[in-house]
């Protein structure tokens, strides 16, 4: 709380108020670090052993979106992280990567899928 005067109405019927000035009696709690939300991104970055050009741009767009959300503080108290995997344009590999990501031990829970 800053040093300027603050007035709060306790009860609109009786219009009593509490006036506080100076420093507050209670110390404000220290700011907490943001909670992490992990987003799993399954991208087609390659076709077999060959790189897939569109996959790199899709990954770059997802990274940019996550950085915009974090920088603009669109989810106050939370920070997004992007966990990426290459599906190699193969549905079997994609399912394997999904299952592995869901059951791998992590400090933060996996919440969203891209």
Phi and psi in degrees as a GROMACS rama.xvg file:
@    title "Ramachandran Plot"
@    xaxis  label "Phi"
@    yaxis  label "Psi"
@TYPE xy
-85.3309  -179.248  UNK-2
-84.7674  -1.73997  UNK-3
-77.5844  159.653  UNK-4
-72.0492  146.009  UNK-5
-134.81  133.334  UNK-6
-118.161  135.974  UNK-7
-126.658  132.714  UNK-8
-82.937  124.343  UNK-9
-84.6635  -43.4803  UNK-10
-143.358  116.394  UNK-11
-63.729  -26.1146  UNK-12
-69.6154  -43.5811  UNK-13
-99.6122  -6.66451  UNK-14
54.1124  28.1369  UNK-15
-76.2589  154.161  UNK-16
-140.229  160.059  UNK-17
-114.774  129.093  UNK-18
-113.833  127.162  UNK-19
-121.835  145.124  UNK-20
-140.956  163.705  UNK-21
70.5504  -149.017  UNK-22
-84.4395  154.706  UNK-23
-80.803  158.384  UNK-24
-73.5705  -34.0966  UNK-25
-100.302  137.067  UNK-26
-76.846  139.181  UNK-27
-72.9677  142.647  UNK-28
-65.8215  148.811  UNK-29
-65.2694  147.761  UNK-30
-62.8835  138.852  UNK-31
-89.4106  148.445  UNK-32
-71.5678  148.381  UNK-33
-64.9937  146.71  UNK-34
-78.8874  144.303  UNK-35
-92.9299  131.346  UNK-36
-114.013  117.945  UNK-37
-92.5717  133.309  UNK-38
-113.202  124.461  UNK-39
-86.9397  124.277  UNK-40
-114.053  112.918  UNK-41
-97.5001  106.459  UNK-42
-113.307  148.121  UNK-43
-90.7518  79.8048  UNK-44
-83.9255  -20.654  UNK-45
-146.79  159.814  UNK-46
-115.793  101.463  UNK-47
66.8047  -118.735  UNK-48
-97.2594  -9.48053  UNK-49
-89.7549  138.905  UNK-50
-68.6431  147.386  UNK-51
-107.757  113.43  UNK-52
-57.0471  -39.9901  UNK-53
-65.5886  -29.9229  UNK-54
-62.6153  -39.8989  UNK-55
-65.1552  -39.0387  UNK-56
-71.4842  -34.4534  UNK-57
-65.6242  -41.1244  UNK-58
-64.9725  -42.0728  UNK-59
-62.1676  -39.7146  UNK-60
-65.0175  -40.9049  UNK-61
-65.5742  -42.4234  UNK-62
-63.169  -40.7239  UNK-63
-63.2008  -43.0067  UNK-64
-61.6863  -43.4246  UNK-65
-63.704  -42.5474  UNK-66
-65.9983  -36.1321  UNK-67
-64.8325  -44.0553  UNK-68
-61.5963  -44.4516  UNK-69
-68.5267  -43.3419  UNK-70
-67.6551  -37.0489  UNK-71
-87.2811  0.561756  UNK-72
54.4837  46.0858  UNK-73
-72.5883  -21.4423  UNK-74
-121.489  81.8868  UNK-75
-56.5759  133.453  UNK-76
87.0476  0.232441  UNK-77
-131.657  149.657  UNK-78
-128.276  129.866  UNK-79
-87.219  142.428  UNK-80
-128.337  146.392  UNK-81
-108.566  119.728  UNK-82
-102.417  118.907  UNK-83
-111.332  150.578  UNK-84
-143.844  145.869  UNK-85
-95.1643  121.495  UNK-86
-86.8122  -7.98564  UNK-87
56.943  27.8908  UNK-88
57.0903  30.3743  UNK-89
-126.01  118.153  UNK-90
-58.7111  -35.1496  UNK-91
-64.2739  -43.1358  UNK-92
-65.2557  -40.6271  UNK-93
-60.2781  -45.2843  UNK-94
-65.1281  -41.1717  UNK-95
-60.5443  -44.3739  UNK-96
-66.7474  -36.491  UNK-97
-64.1716  -49.7159  UNK-98
-61.8681  -43.007  UNK-99
-61.2656  -43.7256  UNK-100
-66.597  -36.8644  UNK-101
-69.4571  -34.7592  UNK-102
-103.512  -1.11539  UNK-103
-72.4417  137.097  UNK-104
-66.3732  132.751  UNK-105
-141.712  154.501  UNK-106
-72.383  -33.5207  UNK-107
-112.385  151.325  UNK-108
-78.9643  148.849  UNK-109
-82.9805  123.981  UNK-110
-109.939  -41.9019  UNK-111
-125.005  158.389  UNK-112
-123.817  140.82  UNK-113
